[in-house]
């Protein structure tokens, strides 16, 4: 099926207060998508955010971000008393999330525990990982960052007696963390069911690596390349690419793949089952790292000092079985990456912003797609907006785009949208910023930059754009509803 869709993270929605959420604004977006002839909505990871509100630097591969819970739905469900809620802020305000919204979320979680303790306990029984996360979250907030440096050796090394004692001592906080995960799952299921009824598929995201100072490494130390103290012995990154001439030094720990294989990749099965509980399909971030990953010494100043180490390859996906995945096959792609993607049958990615930098043979140009098993993007969350790209691109690239599109550059965002919708790729997706024809000020993320990312928020969906998108979906065989 040929589909069209939008890339928009939940945090960018115009919900009340300092951050978007999965309540009424998300449901209105589903209505807009149906009107626009779009049958996919791709979001960024739903995981608990890390520094800078980044969803790709999460302290848990399994826990969802409570800040995305809807206060409007909490009031509707009686978990908060009725109260006026503020207008949406212009950008995501992390201080507002931490100092205003999170206390309200804790209040709602405590009310759910008092009202229905059995449901919270049943959720914990059905999701054994959540108790580990709840304890880690409480400890991390009070004891501090760097679990490997915690003074209590029993907690640091997860001795059974120490864990049991701490769970009892922190019972109220642990239950609250569990209740927040339950509330998120309930509200998300409401959104997913609504999307199902409107004919909209949700696409999620699986960050390939996890934080060193996170619950995953604390609970599963043997599954990661850590030293005796629990710190990464080598770290992740990528070699020089289109985003950075010195590569990107991410700093996450690498996986100890032999240990994962010995368990039948049980942790990965749990992780993917958790993601696919929320969404219909999932994009595997940095897919090439599962064929071979860039490994950097901990003493290195830049990623240029790294080297390739083999990933699990086919063994991982043979253990996982058939899954509805998208492979983010960007970066330095070698034949083994192509072979792995083809082995699992997952569509790869074509990004139009990268298509005009060389000649007519560039593999991102639509006339070079070898088959329909691709997702064609105007850009991704890591790119500038289409308009921002055009204004900053070298003139030869801009000239090639103008000649290829037969346009003058005055409507570059919609030129690329039309190009994506017209391509043979089964899926065509544009960031909402391109649909709204916004400039570089609306960029979501600059890879390698520590500040100023993940804050963009939108106004209500542009209904004028819905009609225009619907015409394109009809023109290029991507219209599958009669809304």
ABEGO torsion letter per residue (X at the ends): XBBBBBBBBAAABBBBEABBBABAAAAAAAAAAAAAGBABBBBBBABBBBBGGBAABBABAABBBAAABBAAAAAAAGABBBBBBBBBBABBBAAAAAAAAAAAAAAAAAAAAAABAAAAAAAAAABAAAAAAAAAAAAAAAAEBGAAABABAAAAAGBAAAAAAAAAAAAAAAAAAAAAAAAAAAAAAAAAAAAAAAGBBBBBBBBABBBABBAAAAABAAABBBBAAGBBABBBEBBBBAABAAEBBAGBBBBBAAAAAAAGGAAAAAAAAAAAAABABBBBBGAAAAABBBBBBAABABAAABBBBBBAEAAAAAAAEBBBBBBBBBEBBBAAAAAAAAAAGBBBBBBAAAAAABBAABAABAAABABABBBBBABBAABBBAAAAAAABBAAAAAAAAAAAGBAGABAAAAAAAAAAABABABBBBBAAAAAGBBAAABABBBGBABGBGABBBBBBBAAAAAAAAAAAAAAGABABAX
